[in-house]
């Protein structure tokens, strides 16, 4: 299947990023709940470890196709699987969702 390139995308000239640094966001908070992160990514997005990269800045919308930005559908799966709503967490950031799951489990 041929990948369609959107008109907004432009190819960079060879060497356009030479000498520039890429800095990835921290994963310190994500690494506090690695088992929950792995379980969540599998249950909600059907992704296996190694199929994704997440950081402390990652959001649920980072894993929803751009043409299907249906945040409500993702939150419905989270509510069904973990009993959490967006109101419970207050944000779509994965690290906060993982913390809420861990807190809920520690109360049980």
C-alpha positions as CSV (number, residue, x, y, z in Angstrom):
1,X,0.0,0.0,0.0
2,X,1.4,3.4,-1.0
3,X,1.6,5.9,1.8
4,X,-0.1,9.2,0.9
5,X,1.9,12.2,1.8
6,X,-0.2,15.2,2.9
7,X,0.4,18.4,1.0
8,X,1.4,20.1,4.2
9,X,4.4,17.7,4.6
10,X,7.6,18.6,2.9
11,X,10.7,16.5,2.5
12,X,13.7,18.0,4.2
13,X,16.9,18.4,2.2
14,X,19.7,16.1,3.1
15,X,21.7,17.5,6.0
16,X,19.0,20.0,6.9
17,X,19.2,18.9,10.6
18,X,23.0,18.4,10.6
19,X,24.5,19.6,13.8
20,X,21.2,20.0,15.6
21,X,20.3,18.1,18.8
22,X,17.1,16.3,19.5
23,X,16.1,16.3,23.2
24,X,13.6,13.7,24.3
25,X,11.2,14.5,27.2
26,X,12.0,12.8,30.5
27,X,10.6,9.4,31.3
28,X,11.3,9.6,35.0
29,X,7.6,9.7,36.1
30,X,6.5,7.1,33.5
31,X,9.2,4.7,34.8
32,X,7.6,4.9,38.3
33,X,4.7,2.7,37.0
34,X,6.2,0.5,34.2
35,X,3.8,-2.4,34.7
36,X,0.7,-0.1,34.6
37,X,2.1,1.7,31.5
38,X,2.6,-1.6,29.7
39,X,-0.8,-2.9,30.7
40,X,-2.5,0.3,29.8
41,X,-1.0,0.6,26.4
42,X,-2.0,-2.9,25.6
43,X,-5.5,-2.7,26.9
44,X,-6.4,0.8,25.6
45,X,-4.4,1.1,22.4
46,X,-3.6,-2.6,21.6
47,X,0.2,-1.9,21.5
48,X,2.8,-4.3,22.8
49,X,5.9,-3.1,24.6
50,X,8.5,-2.0,22.0
51,X,5.7,-0.8,19.7
52,X,5.6,2.6,21.3
53,X,7.7,5.3,23.0
54,X,6.1,7.3,25.8
55,X,7.5,10.1,28.0
56,X,6.3,12.2,30.9
57,X,4.8,14.5,28.3
58,X,2.8,11.9,26.4
59,X,-0.9,12.3,26.0
60,X,-3.6,9.9,25.0
61,X,-4.2,11.9,21.8
62,X,-0.6,11.0,20.8
63,X,-1.9,7.5,20.1
64,X,-5.1,8.3,18.3
65,X,-4.9,8.7,14.5
66,X,-5.0,12.3,13.4
67,X,-8.1,11.7,11.2
68,X,-9.9,10.0,14.1
69,X,-9.3,12.4,17.0
70,X,-12.0,10.9,19.1
71,X,-10.9,11.5,22.6
72,X,-14.3,10.4,24.0
73,X,-13.8,6.9,22.6
74,X,-10.5,6.5,24.3
75,X,-11.9,7.8,27.6
76,X,-14.8,5.3,27.2
77,X,-12.3,2.5,27.0
78,X,-10.4,3.8,30.0
79,X,-13.6,4.1,32.0
80,X,-14.6,0.5,31.1
81,X,-11.2,-0.9,31.8
82,X,-10.1,1.1,34.8
83,X,-13.2,2.9,36.2
84,X,-11.6,6.3,35.6
85,X,-13.1,9.3,33.8
86,X,-11.4,12.4,32.5
87,X,-13.0,14.3,35.4
88,X,-11.2,11.9,37.8
89,X,-7.8,12.5,36.2
90,X,-8.2,16.1,34.9
91,X,-5.9,15.6,32.0
92,X,-5.1,13.3,29.1
93,X,-1.4,13.0,30.1
94,X,-0.5,9.3,30.4
95,X,1.6,9.8,33.5
96,X,-1.4,11.3,35.4
97,X,-3.6,8.5,34.2
98,X,-1.1,5.9,35.4
99,X,-0.9,7.7,38.8
100,X,-4.7,7.6,39.1
101,X,-4.7,3.9,38.3
102,X,-2.0,3.2,40.9
103,X,-3.8,5.3,43.5
104,X,-7.1,3.5,42.8
105,X,-5.4,0.1,43.1
106,X,-3.7,1.0,46.4
107,X,-7.0,1.9,47.9
108,X,-8.5,-1.5,47.0
